[in-house]
Amino acid sequence: MLQSIDSTSQSQYIFINYALITVYSLLLIRRGEVKGAMRKEFLVFGSPLIGEEEIDEVVDTIRSGWLGTGPKTMRFEREFAEYLGVKHCMAVSSCTAALHLAMLAADIKRGDEVIVPAMTFCSTANAVIHAGARPVFVDIELPGMTMDPADVLRRITPRTRAILPVHFHGRPADMDALRTIAAKYNLLIIDDAAHAIETRYRGKKMGHLADATCFSFYITKNMTTVEGGMVATGRDDWAERIKVLALHGMSKDAWARYSDKGYRHYEVVEAGFKYNMTDIQASLGLHQLRRIEMNLTRREEIWRAYTAAFANLPLALPPSPLPTPATAATSLRSGPRRTRRLIATASCGSSTKETSAPACTTRPFTCIPSTGKPSGARREIIPMPRR
């Protein structure tokens, strides 16, 4: 069981804003002002945009007879690496698997500590725990809801091995500050970029800011393989170990063993995992990746529409992820994904089943008191339709 970690964060802003939102929503419902917005068809959260290209590619894969990890998975890895401009990309079964493999490649083990933000999905902390290490939760900065570098400094101990930033909802963390801290204390950085495939920080894409960067292709993400993830790294030794660990610790994958180049003998060099991606999943990813920038432009249009529609409501809206005169010099860009809670969506025919993840510090198994900012922030976020 993990030890308790105290937090001194203040949450008045979060709870006051949440209270105003809730009261305003209830008043609208009571007065009947949201009835006109009721949808005839239920709006499912996270419904993916799958085109005919993906369908044709999946059918082609099925007809080829090679459904597991093979040539299309390798092609997807190459094209994703080209998109990011990085040396190595390894496709795996999920972002959780990617994070776990990155921890093992970094030789993070029992007795080590890894700093993670309290505002994240549980898989971020789970990956640390599965590696045998201890997640140390730090507070977030508002309004961006990413890791607070000042709190990172307060949490470093002689056991700290790595920092695990989460680019929450596609908004980049303060990587200049975090990289400075990592260099000063000789720490590794493993990025959780599950939300941040298109994100840029000071002109750099994800994959260039950390020792390893992990991405998600889950069904609700900006591109999907239904389930899937990717690890990006510039380190040759990490890439080689991740490839081996991702498939039972075998020195050769199935395609290398049984392709038309002829059978290749393999060795099981260590106890690995069943974390590989299949060619059926990669078939979706190949075409999802090719449309990701076009889809980002569409989401930016929707973001502007929401911002304009909510501008006169007595609410605090999230800061814009789009380039403005104030942010143009730093070249920050994030893929808009979610906005704050604005209306009672269940009354308007919209799903609330999968809202933003509870703060990790509210989960019983971690035995860590809820920090005000993360647990407050999670209650005022809700997914908004992105098409």
Order of alpha helices (4+ residues) and beta strands (2+ residues): alpha-alpha-alpha-beta-alpha-beta-alpha-beta-beta-beta-alpha-beta-alpha-beta-beta-beta-beta-beta-alpha-alpha-alpha-alpha-beta-alpha-beta
